[in-house]
Amino acid sequence: MNIVLLGIQGSGKGTQAEIMAKRYNLVIFEMGQVFRRLAEEDSKLGKKIKSIVEHGKLVPAKIVVQVLKDFLDKTAPDQPIIFDGVPRNQEQQRAFNLLMSRRKRHFRVVNIDIPEEETIKRLVKRMRHDDTPEIIRQRIRIFQKNTKPVIEKYRAKKLVTNINGDQSIEDVAAEIHRHLDSYFLKNHRN
């Protein structure tokens, strides 16, 4: 089983992805990290991604799909993956669903939910070079407009486990484990 990890920036996705990866032997595909690495390259794609990321915008689905395909091609078909930060909009969702379906990779969605005020507080505290207050507000708007509908579509298919992210790292992890342990154990018995 694969995990799609969604939640607004600052919700603790990266931290929880690392905890889940260790517990369930998963490989992490973190879209933001991949894009930051590409943005540092002195290539046409790198420069394009750098410009998009610096303006707090979403990378086009075509690029997302290519990066995802490349990753899946290099990953063993039976290796479970945590997809952190993808899909972020409905266009990416359609492409992601198609890729996963063609490769017979089933997934659950873990949505880490935190209030907007907490998002701002956490992001201001971590302040990466691309985390200006204007960019943070822009990312919140993009999440509300683009990613919330993705979560709702998955929720309608009963694929979403909603997690309260406004608690300690340990409590968030424990809540995730309560939901996923039984699923992983159930699948191991089959």
Backbone as a chain_set.jsonl record, in Angstrom:
{"seq": "MNIVLLGIQGSGKGTQAEIMAKRYNLVIFEMGQVFRRLAEEDSKLGKKIKSIVEHGKLVPAKIVVQVLKDFLDKTAPDQPIIFDGVPRNQEQQRAFNLLMSRRKRHFRVVNIDIPEEETIKRLVKRMRHDDTPEIIRQRIRIFQKNTKPVIEKYRAKKLVTNINGDQSIEDVAAEIHRHLDSYFLKNHRN", "coords": {"N": [[0.848, -1.184, 0.0], [0.426, 2.248, -0.7], [0.992, 5.623, 0.438], [-0.598, 8.726, 0.282], [0.295, 11.786, 1.288], [-1.16, 14.545, 2.517], [-1.747, 18.036, 3.254], [-1.733, 21.342, 4.528], [1.062, 23.593, 3.994], [3.49, 23.502, 6.546], [2.124, 21.835, 8.192], [3.411, 19.667, 9.158], [3.999, 17.529, 7.562], [6.429, 16.543, 6.412], [7.954, 15.713, 8.649], [6.232, 13.754, 9.727], [6.155, 12.022, 7.563], [8.743, 10.953, 7.595], [8.672, 9.542, 10.018], [6.634, 7.657, 9.48], [7.802, 6.354, 7.304], [9.948, 4.972, 8.449], [8.589, 3.3, 10.26], [6.865, 1.743, 8.649], [8.412, 0.836, 6.567], [8.681, 2.418, 4.153], [9.337, 4.282, 1.129], [10.158, 7.666, 0.674], [8.694, 10.095, -1.359], [9.13, 13.276, -1.863], [7.733, 15.938, -3.131], [8.231, 18.768, -3.022], [10.888, 18.869, -2.109], [12.194, 17.547, -4.212], [11.705, 19.403, -6.245], [13.05, 21.658, -5.187], [15.663, 20.716, -5.274], [15.972, 20.347, -8.071], [15.643, 23.018, -8.837], [18.032, 24.141, -8.101], [19.741, 23.295, -10.003], [21.633, 24.139, -12.913], [19.974, 24.273, -15.295], [17.586, 24.349, -18.01], [15.066, 23.419, -17.181], [15.504, 23.495, -14.404], [15.863, 26.284, -13.938], [13.343, 27.216, -14.694], [11.66, 25.945, -12.824], [12.726, 27.072, -10.478], [12.002, 29.784, -10.725], [9.184, 29.538, -10.645], [8.759, 28.376, -8.086], [9.891, 30.354, -6.406], [8.016, 32.349, -6.664], [5.915, 31.331, -5.326], [4.1, 29.762, -6.647], [2.314, 26.996, -8.257], [3.966, 24.216, -9.684], [3.622, 23.321, -13.088], [1.338, 20.686, -14.07], [2.247, 18.963, -16.058], [5.049, 18.894, -15.767], [5.199, 17.92, -13.159], [4.099, 15.36, -13.494], [6.007, 14.173, -15.185], [8.285, 14.162, -13.536], [7.326, 12.526, -11.484], [6.807, 10.128, -12.923], [9.429, 9.449, -13.7], [10.516, 8.926, -11.167], [8.9, 6.738, -10.319], [9.582, 4.882, -12.27], [12.14, 4.235, -11.47], [11.77, 2.957, -9.112], [11.187, -0.032, -7.329], [8.407, -2.097, -8.216], [6.984, -3.285, -6.096], [7.67, -1.833, -3.903], [6.496, 0.079, -1.313], [5.381, 3.494, -1.194], [5.55, 6.814, 0.165], [3.863, 9.561, -0.838], [4.549, 12.756, -0.654], [3.084, 15.788, -0.699], [1.922, 15.738, -3.206], [-0.839, 14.675, -5.122], [-1.445, 18.153, -5.848], [-3.375, 19.679, -7.055], [-6.417, 19.456, -9.068], [-5.811, 18.762, -11.697], [-3.249, 17.617, -11.467], [-4.073, 15.553, -9.829], [-5.729, 13.953, -11.479], [-3.801, 13.02, -13.335], [-2.009, 11.764, -11.569], [-3.667, 9.755, -10.435], [-4.133, 8.211, -12.711], [-1.5, 7.367, -13.381], [-0.937, 5.825, -11.067], [-2.939, 3.898, -11.192], [-2.361, 2.585, -13.628], [-0.021, 1.366, -12.876], [-0.864, -0.326, -11.002], [-0.858, 0.448, -8.296], [-2.08, 0.786, -5.215], [-3.53, 3.162, -2.936], [-3.797, 5.074, 0.136], [-5.049, 8.095, 1.542], [-3.595, 10.36, 3.72], [-4.522, 13.023, 5.507], [-3.242, 15.774, 7.002], [-4.449, 17.992, 9.177], [-4.474, 21.387, 10.032], [-5.209, 24.514, 11.719], [-5.389, 27.666, 9.913], [-4.097, 29.849, 11.22], [-2.221, 28.57, 12.783], [-0.66, 27.449, 10.809], [0.542, 29.746, 9.658], [1.99, 30.677, 11.896], [3.804, 28.536, 12.304], [5.193, 28.462, 9.841], [6.364, 31.0, 9.716], [8.102, 30.766, 11.806], [9.898, 28.806, 10.867], [10.844, 29.888, 8.489], [12.155, 29.611, 5.621], [14.186, 30.596, 2.773], [12.301, 31.023, 0.786], [9.98, 31.625, 2.143], [8.476, 34.095, 2.657], [6.216, 36.441, 4.303], [4.227, 37.249, 2.424], [4.42, 35.26, 0.464], [3.753, 33.038, 2.019], [1.033, 33.606, 2.627], [0.07, 33.51, 0.013], [0.529, 30.791, -0.59], [-1.243, 29.578, 1.204], [-3.689, 30.446, 0.141], [-3.543, 29.143, -2.357], [-3.545, 26.478, -1.493], [-6.114, 26.317, -0.305], [-7.745, 26.851, -2.538], [-6.891, 24.996, -4.537], [-5.913, 22.461, -3.465], [-7.651, 21.589, -1.438], [-10.066, 20.793, -2.832], [-9.053, 18.459, -4.049], [-8.581, 16.799, -1.857], [-11.228, 16.546, -1.007], [-12.371, 15.133, -3.172], [-11.018, 12.685, -2.949], [-11.947, 12.027, -0.424], [-14.631, 11.578, -0.935], [-14.411, 9.163, -2.192], [-13.851, 7.586, -0.118], [-11.175, 7.367, 0.747], [-9.693, 8.868, 2.462], [-7.964, 9.554, 5.472], [-8.358, 11.578, 8.093], [-6.291, 13.637, 10.021], [-5.633, 15.2, 13.118], [-3.539, 17.763, 13.118], [-2.797, 19.69, 14.885], [-1.357, 19.251, 17.306], [1.104, 17.684, 19.452], [4.152, 16.432, 17.886], [4.56, 13.73, 18.503], [1.974, 12.955, 19.305], [0.53, 13.36, 16.942], [1.789, 11.472, 15.312], [1.094, 9.133, 16.739], [-1.684, 9.139, 16.362], [-1.825, 8.797, 13.589], [-0.651, 6.243, 13.416], [-2.569, 4.738, 14.792], [-4.56, 4.658, 12.892], [-3.287, 3.592, 10.578], [-1.799, 1.299, 11.324], [-3.535, -0.931, 11.679], [-4.431, -1.249, 9.083], [-2.076, -1.87, 7.673], [-1.338, -4.203, 9.057], [-3.579, -5.812, 8.544], [-3.307, -6.145, 5.773], [-0.944, -7.569, 5.708], [-1.685, -10.005, 6.663], [-3.132, -11.141, 4.677]], "CA": [[0.0, 0.0, 0.0], [1.126, 3.527, -0.767], [0.341, 6.695, 1.197], [-0.558, 10.095, -0.221], [0.302, 12.62, 2.488], [-1.577, 15.897, 2.168], [-1.919, 18.978, 4.349], [-1.187, 22.659, 4.206], [2.467, 23.751, 4.392], [3.632, 23.746, 7.976], [1.31, 20.886, 8.953], [4.279, 18.63, 9.706], [4.016, 16.38, 6.647], [7.778, 16.002, 6.263], [8.3, 15.022, 9.893], [5.418, 12.54, 9.837], [6.575, 11.11, 6.483], [9.942, 10.25, 8.075], [8.254, 8.594, 11.051], [5.907, 6.57, 8.811], [8.736, 5.612, 6.443], [10.683, 4.042, 9.315], [7.674, 2.331, 10.875], [6.226, 0.859, 7.666], [9.371, 0.54, 5.502], [8.244, 3.134, 2.954], [10.243, 5.234, 0.504], [9.503, 8.977, 0.62], [8.81, 10.951, -2.537], [8.701, 14.589, -1.394], [7.729, 16.767, -4.333], [8.893, 20.05, -2.771], [12.33, 18.622, -2.026], [12.639, 17.251, -5.578], [11.709, 20.67, -6.986], [14.131, 22.515, -4.684], [16.912, 20.181, -5.815], [15.993, 20.682, -9.505], [15.77, 24.478, -8.96], [19.442, 24.488, -7.902], [20.495, 22.9, -11.195], [21.767, 25.164, -13.945], [19.364, 23.721, -16.503], [16.371, 25.068, -18.414], [14.014, 22.981, -16.26], [15.847, 24.013, -13.084], [15.578, 27.732, -13.897], [11.885, 27.385, -14.767], [11.114, 25.55, -11.522], [13.176, 28.063, -9.497], [11.155, 30.965, -10.887], [7.829, 29.183, -10.185], [8.807, 28.168, -6.63], [10.161, 31.636, -5.746], [6.802, 33.159, -6.691], [4.889, 30.647, -4.539], [3.105, 29.169, -7.545], [2.401, 25.553, -8.443], [4.654, 23.735, -10.882], [2.617, 22.742, -13.989], [1.093, 19.247, -13.944], [3.071, 18.236, -17.034], [6.37, 18.702, -15.151], [4.963, 17.06, -11.997], [3.89, 13.998, -13.986], [7.282, 13.664, -15.689], [9.139, 13.892, -12.375], [6.726, 11.361, -10.83], [7.058, 8.956, -13.769], [10.852, 9.117, -13.571], [10.698, 8.318, -9.854], [8.259, 5.418, -10.303], [10.374, 3.993, -13.138], [13.365, 3.84, -10.758], [11.372, 2.338, -7.844], [10.643, -1.387, -7.482], [6.94, -2.059, -8.219], [6.403, -3.718, -4.823], [8.155, -0.947, -2.829], [5.501, 1.095, -0.965], [5.883, 4.874, -1.249], [4.78, 7.942, 0.702], [3.89, 10.711, -1.743], [4.391, 13.948, 0.182], [2.894, 17.043, -1.436], [1.394, 15.513, -4.551], [-1.212, 15.766, -6.031], [-1.828, 19.409, -5.195], [-4.564, 20.252, -7.7], [-7.191, 18.41, -9.728], [-5.101, 18.314, -12.896], [-2.243, 16.676, -10.974], [-4.796, 14.408, -9.282], [-6.116, 13.075, -12.594], [-2.584, 12.393, -13.858], [-1.508, 10.882, -10.51], [-4.56, 8.594, -10.358], [-3.887, 7.403, -13.908], [-0.189, 6.727, -13.19], [-1.044, 4.819, -10.014], [-3.809, 2.842, -11.694], [-1.619, 1.826, -14.647], [1.03, 0.582, -12.206], [-1.558, -1.132, -9.985], [-0.421, 0.891, -6.972], [-3.205, 1.258, -4.411], [-3.079, 4.132, -1.937], [-4.675, 5.762, 1.08], [-4.683, 9.495, 1.728], [-3.536, 10.851, 5.089], [-4.604, 14.482, 5.459], [-2.907, 16.391, 8.291], [-5.245, 19.222, 9.197], [-4.187, 22.377, 11.08], [-5.82, 25.817, 11.434], [-4.559, 28.621, 9.159], [-3.259, 30.659, 12.112], [-1.101, 27.707, 13.18], [0.187, 27.358, 9.603], [1.329, 30.988, 9.558], [2.914, 30.691, 13.028], [4.864, 27.546, 12.063], [6.006, 28.827, 8.679], [7.153, 32.186, 10.065], [9.164, 30.264, 12.679], [10.933, 28.065, 10.115], [11.324, 30.887, 7.501], [13.137, 29.332, 4.57], [14.349, 31.786, 1.919], [11.105, 31.243, -0.026], [8.842, 31.714, 3.056], [8.119, 35.455, 3.075], [4.797, 36.496, 4.691], [3.369, 37.314, 1.219], [4.447, 33.925, -0.159], [2.993, 32.156, 2.913], [-0.392, 33.862, 2.377], [-0.199, 33.001, -1.339], [0.465, 29.323, -0.514], [-2.497, 29.218, 1.891], [-4.763, 30.628, -0.851], [-3.417, 28.067, -3.352], [-3.995, 25.244, -0.847], [-7.575, 26.373, -0.17], [-8.379, 26.819, -3.862], [-6.513, 23.86, -5.378], [-5.687, 21.161, -2.828], [-8.849, 21.164, -0.69], [-10.944, 19.985, -3.696], [-8.411, 17.146, -4.249], [-8.874, 16.043, -0.636], [-12.663, 16.231, -1.011], [-12.619, 14.062, -4.155], [-10.556, 11.436, -2.34], [-12.838, 11.745, 0.703], [-15.855, 11.012, -1.521], [-14.098, 7.759, -2.53], [-13.527, 6.957, 1.172], [-9.74, 7.08, 0.777], [-9.014, 9.839, 3.328], [-7.888, 9.509, 6.925], [-8.088, 12.942, 8.539], [-5.49, 13.642, 11.249], [-5.513, 16.5, 13.772], [-2.134, 18.131, 13.141], [-2.581, 20.751, 15.868], [-0.944, 18.607, 18.559], [2.545, 17.405, 19.429], [4.632, 15.516, 16.845], [4.328, 12.366, 18.986], [0.532, 12.673, 19.288], [0.131, 13.243, 15.531], [2.291, 10.161, 14.868], [0.282, 8.092, 17.382], [-2.989, 9.134, 15.698], [-1.607, 8.17, 12.274], [-0.422, 4.806, 13.642], [-3.85, 4.107, 15.149], [-5.314, 4.436, 11.648], [-2.579, 2.809, 9.562], [-1.31, 0.002, 11.808], [-4.502, -1.992, 11.392], [-4.46, -1.47, 7.641], [-0.855, -2.585, 7.296], [-1.414, -5.555, 9.621], [-4.617, -6.527, 7.794], [-2.762, -6.503, 4.475], [0.117, -8.563, 5.866], [-2.299, -11.297, 6.95], [-3.737, -11.701, 3.448]], "C": [[0.888, 1.241, 0.0], [0.315, 4.567, 0.0], [0.508, 7.995, 0.432], [-0.716, 10.975, 1.008], [0.0, 14.057, 2.084], [-1.771, 16.722, 3.434], [-1.25, 20.277, 3.948], [0.278, 22.723, 4.637], [2.532, 24.102, 5.872], [2.844, 22.766, 8.828], [2.137, 19.747, 9.548], [4.362, 17.388, 8.831], [5.397, 15.732, 6.572], [8.211, 15.188, 7.467], [7.54, 13.706, 10.0], [5.763, 11.534, 8.745], [7.782, 10.291, 6.939], [9.585, 9.194, 9.124], [7.548, 7.394, 10.417], [6.846, 5.713, 7.971], [9.495, 4.574, 7.261], [9.767, 2.931, 9.823], [7.155, 1.296, 9.874], [7.142, 0.487, 6.493], [8.936, 1.134, 4.151], [9.355, 4.028, 2.433], [9.485, 6.556, 0.399], [9.774, 9.646, -0.727], [8.245, 12.301, -2.106], [8.865, 15.581, -2.529], [8.466, 18.088, -4.134], [10.405, 19.913, -2.744], [12.91, 18.346, -3.416], [12.73, 18.549, -6.373], [12.806, 21.61, -6.509], [15.481, 22.045, -5.224], [17.045, 20.523, -7.306], [16.234, 22.177, -9.709], [17.217, 24.936, -8.786], [20.298, 24.129, -9.116], [20.54, 24.039, -12.202], [21.271, 24.588, -15.278], [18.11, 24.536, -16.82], [15.221, 24.727, -17.453], [14.258, 23.548, -14.867], [15.511, 25.486, -12.931], [14.083, 28.001, -13.902], [11.248, 27.069, -13.411], [11.488, 26.576, -10.456], [12.286, 29.302, -9.538], [9.735, 30.706, -10.347], [7.795, 29.095, -8.662], [9.0, 29.491, -5.894], [8.941, 32.544, -5.722], [5.637, 32.481, -5.969], [3.809, 30.001, -5.379], [3.305, 27.664, -7.635], [3.117, 25.224, -9.743], [3.599, 23.072, -11.773], [2.548, 21.213, -13.895], [1.978, 18.429, -14.883], [4.461, 17.922, -16.449], [6.25, 17.743, -13.961], [4.878, 15.603, -12.445], [5.206, 13.396, -14.481], [8.218, 13.29, -14.545], [8.644, 12.635, -11.641], [7.006, 10.076, -11.601], [8.503, 8.502, -13.645], [11.123, 8.401, -12.245], [10.12, 6.905, -9.814], [9.025, 4.413, -11.152], [11.604, 3.45, -12.413], [13.064, 3.102, -9.444], [10.768, 0.961, -8.106], [9.115, -1.351, -7.359], [6.295, -2.459, -6.893], [6.874, -2.875, -3.638], [7.092, 0.105, -2.522], [6.15, 2.477, -0.826], [4.951, 5.797, -0.472], [4.959, 9.073, -0.3], [3.555, 11.943, -0.92], [4.266, 15.172, -0.716], [2.452, 16.876, -2.876], [0.273, 14.475, -4.446], [-1.73, 16.987, -5.278], [-2.998, 20.118, -5.865], [-5.244, 19.149, -8.506], [-6.544, 17.911, -11.022], [-4.015, 17.301, -12.516], [-2.914, 15.401, -10.469], [-5.197, 13.427, -10.386], [-4.904, 12.316, -13.124], [-2.018, 11.386, -12.846], [-2.341, 9.607, -10.442], [-4.31, 7.647, -11.53], [-2.556, 6.65, -13.798], [-0.28, 5.581, -12.184], [-1.874, 3.63, -10.487], [-3.078, 1.963, -12.706], [-0.564, 0.925, -14.018], [0.462, -0.293, -11.091], [-1.049, -0.834, -8.568], [-1.63, 1.472, -6.237], [-2.675, 2.221, -3.357], [-4.205, 4.587, -1.033], [-4.159, 7.178, 1.201], [-4.699, 9.804, 3.225], [-3.483, 12.372, 4.983], [-4.343, 15.037, 6.856], [-3.496, 17.796, 8.29], [-4.813, 20.125, 10.349], [-4.873, 23.694, 10.712], [-4.843, 26.748, 10.705], [-3.62, 29.421, 10.05], [-2.017, 29.869, 12.528], [-0.124, 27.544, 12.016], [1.114, 28.559, 9.524], [2.395, 31.015, 10.655], [4.097, 29.738, 12.773], [5.781, 27.963, 10.913], [6.882, 30.049, 8.957], [8.337, 31.753, 10.936], [10.277, 29.576, 11.883], [11.584, 28.928, 9.048], [12.476, 30.443, 6.599], [13.214, 30.558, 3.68], [13.105, 32.06, 1.07], [9.841, 31.354, 0.826], [8.573, 33.137, 3.549], [6.645, 35.471, 3.473], [3.849, 36.522, 3.477], [3.278, 35.94, 0.558], [3.652, 32.937, 0.698], [1.495, 32.341, 2.675], [-0.809, 33.33, 1.007], [-0.351, 31.472, -1.314], [-0.806, 28.853, 0.19], [-3.665, 29.34, 0.917], [-4.746, 29.504, -1.887], [-3.909, 26.75, -2.755], [-5.519, 25.208, -0.774], [-8.268, 26.168, -1.517], [-8.119, 25.51, -4.609], [-6.468, 22.508, -4.676], [-6.897, 20.676, -2.041], [-9.806, 20.358, -1.574], [-10.377, 18.585, -3.992], [-8.753, 16.249, -3.056], [-10.34, 15.622, -0.624], [-13.008, 15.135, -2.009], [-12.173, 12.719, -3.6], [-11.467, 11.038, -1.173], [-14.127, 11.089, 0.192], [-15.653, 9.543, -1.903], [-13.697, 6.958, -1.289], [-12.063, 6.528, 1.264], [-8.991, 7.915, 1.814], [-9.104, 9.48, 4.808], [-7.481, 10.909, 7.353], [-7.395, 12.892, 9.894], [-5.441, 15.065, 11.808], [-4.03, 16.826, 13.922], [-1.791, 19.185, 14.172], [-2.334, 20.143, 17.249], [0.539, 18.278, 18.436], [2.885, 16.423, 18.308], [4.315, 14.072, 17.241], [2.848, 12.002, 18.93], [0.0, 12.548, 17.863], [0.552, 11.867, 15.017], [1.439, 9.039, 15.448], [-1.092, 7.992, 16.717], [-2.882, 8.476, 14.312], [-1.444, 6.66, 12.448], [-1.713, 4.084, 14.0], [-4.652, 3.775, 13.889], [-4.609, 3.468, 10.705], [-2.093, 1.444, 10.035], [-2.261, -1.123, 11.422], [-4.557, -2.291, 9.895], [-3.227, -2.259, 7.192], [-0.884, -4.022, 7.813], [-2.428, -6.412, 8.874], [-4.061, -7.006, 6.463], [-1.672, -7.571, 4.587], [-0.45, -9.948, 6.146], [-2.846, -11.947, 5.693], [-2.732, -12.468, 2.616]], "O": [[1.953, 1.269, 0.618], [-0.892, 4.415, 0.187], [1.606, 8.332, -0.012], [-1.738, 10.919, 1.692], [0.794, 14.704, 1.402], [-1.937, 16.187, 4.53], [-0.324, 20.3, 3.137], [0.692, 21.995, 5.539], [1.735, 24.893, 6.378], [2.883, 22.847, 10.056], [1.631, 18.957, 10.344], [4.75, 16.317, 9.299], [5.517, 14.51, 6.659], [8.769, 14.1, 7.323], [8.122, 12.669, 10.32], [5.676, 10.326, 8.966], [7.844, 9.084, 6.703], [10.131, 8.09, 9.117], [7.828, 6.249, 10.772], [6.705, 4.491, 7.927], [9.666, 3.436, 6.826], [10.139, 1.758, 9.812], [7.022, 0.118, 10.205], [6.682, -0.119, 5.525], [8.842, 0.427, 3.147], [10.211, 4.479, 3.194], [8.298, 6.565, 0.07], [10.917, 9.749, -1.172], [7.03, 12.462, -1.995], [9.973, 16.009, -2.851], [9.25, 18.487, -4.994], [11.12, 20.749, -3.297], [13.982, 18.845, -3.759], [13.704, 18.777, -7.09], [13.432, 22.29, -7.321], [16.334, 22.856, -5.585], [18.113, 20.942, -7.751], [16.941, 22.571, -10.636], [17.589, 26.004, -9.272], [21.431, 24.594, -9.248], [19.587, 24.81, -12.323], [22.027, 24.437, -16.237], [17.638, 25.315, -15.992], [14.504, 25.609, -16.979], [13.327, 24.028, -14.22], [14.943, 25.897, -11.919], [13.603, 28.897, -13.207], [10.41, 27.822, -12.915], [10.656, 26.919, -9.616], [11.868, 29.806, -8.496], [9.16, 31.56, -9.673], [6.914, 29.668, -8.021], [8.353, 29.733, -4.875], [8.835, 33.416, -4.859], [4.512, 32.981, -5.991], [2.719, 29.72, -4.882], [4.306, 27.122, -7.168], [2.902, 25.87, -10.769], [2.757, 22.332, -11.265], [3.555, 20.541, -13.673], [2.406, 17.328, -14.537], [4.977, 16.817, -16.619], [7.092, 16.865, -13.776], [5.503, 14.723, -11.853], [5.485, 12.226, -14.219], [8.863, 12.242, -14.573], [9.441, 11.791, -11.231], [7.392, 9.063, -11.018], [8.774, 7.31, -13.503], [11.854, 7.411, -12.195], [10.772, 5.98, -9.33], [9.112, 3.236, -10.804], [12.06, 2.344, -12.7], [13.983, 2.672, -8.746], [9.935, 0.804, -8.998], [8.583, -0.655, -6.495], [5.183, -2.025, -6.591], [6.52, -3.164, -2.495], [6.803, 0.945, -3.374], [7.299, 2.608, -0.404], [3.736, 5.602, -0.446], [6.083, 9.493, -0.575], [2.403, 12.145, -0.536], [5.213, 15.549, -1.407], [2.601, 17.796, -3.681], [0.433, 13.481, -3.737], [-2.36, 16.875, -4.226], [-3.556, 21.059, -5.301], [-4.719, 18.041, -8.619], [-6.722, 16.751, -11.393], [-3.876, 16.26, -13.158], [-2.392, 14.301, -10.656], [-5.024, 12.216, -10.242], [-4.971, 11.105, -13.337], [-1.601, 10.29, -13.221], [-1.792, 8.506, -10.396], [-4.28, 6.429, -11.358], [-2.485, 5.455, -14.082], [0.242, 4.493, -12.428], [-1.534, 2.481, -10.204], [-3.167, 0.737, -12.645], [-0.246, -0.139, -14.548], [1.206, -0.919, -10.335], [-0.841, -1.74, -7.76], [-2.137, 2.532, -6.606], [-1.524, 2.12, -2.933], [-5.385, 4.503, -1.372], [-2.974, 7.437, 0.99], [-5.687, 9.543, 3.911], [-2.531, 12.938, 4.444], [-5.121, 14.803, 7.781], [-3.096, 18.662, 7.511], [-4.784, 19.696, 11.503], [-5.097, 23.966, 9.533], [-3.627, 26.631, 10.86], [-2.468, 29.651, 9.683], [-0.917, 30.413, 12.615], [1.091, 27.506, 12.215], [2.323, 28.411, 9.346], [3.555, 31.331, 10.392], [5.251, 30.101, 13.004], [7.002, 27.83, 11.006], [8.016, 30.121, 8.483], [9.434, 32.3, 10.822], [11.458, 29.744, 12.188], [12.755, 28.728, 8.727], [13.622, 30.849, 6.791], [12.397, 31.47, 3.813], [12.872, 33.202, 0.674], [8.738, 31.196, 0.304], [8.453, 33.352, 4.755], [5.887, 34.607, 3.033], [2.793, 35.89, 3.502], [2.202, 35.509, 0.144], [2.949, 32.084, 0.156], [0.763, 31.361, 2.537], [-1.895, 32.773, 0.851], [-1.256, 30.927, -1.945], [-1.383, 27.834, -0.191], [-4.527, 28.463, 0.86], [-5.795, 28.975, -2.255], [-4.607, 25.987, -3.424], [-6.144, 24.209, -1.131], [-9.239, 25.419, -1.627], [-9.025, 24.971, -5.245], [-6.933, 21.512, -5.229], [-7.148, 19.472, -1.981], [-10.319, 19.333, -1.125], [-11.14, 17.634, -4.165], [-9.158, 15.098, -3.221], [-10.663, 14.486, -0.275], [-13.855, 14.289, -1.723], [-12.873, 11.72, -3.761], [-11.727, 9.853, -0.96], [-14.646, 10.161, 0.812], [-16.611, 8.77, -1.935], [-13.263, 5.811, -1.389], [-11.751, 5.461, 1.793], [-7.798, 7.708, 2.03], [-10.172, 9.149, 5.323], [-6.392, 11.375, 7.019], [-7.845, 12.198, 10.805], [-5.234, 16.022, 11.062], [-3.343, 16.236, 14.756], [-0.624, 19.543, 14.327], [-3.009, 20.476, 18.224], [1.156, 18.57, 17.411], [2.024, 15.679, 17.838], [3.855, 13.285, 16.414], [2.495, 10.884, 18.556], [-0.879, 11.728, 17.598], [-0.231, 11.178, 14.364], [1.094, 8.094, 14.738], [-1.61, 6.891, 16.528], [-3.749, 7.695, 13.92], [-2.042, 5.884, 11.702], [-1.935, 2.952, 13.569], [-5.331, 2.751, 13.823], [-5.256, 2.615, 10.097], [-1.984, 0.521, 9.229], [-1.833, -2.15, 10.895], [-4.71, -3.443, 9.49], [-3.34, -3.209, 6.418], [-0.503, -4.95, 7.1], [-2.18, -7.586, 8.601], [-4.31, -8.142, 6.059], [-1.495, -8.381, 3.676], [0.215, -10.954, 5.901], [-3.007, -13.166, 5.641], [-3.079, -12.996, 1.56]]}, "num_chains": 1, "name": "protein.A"}
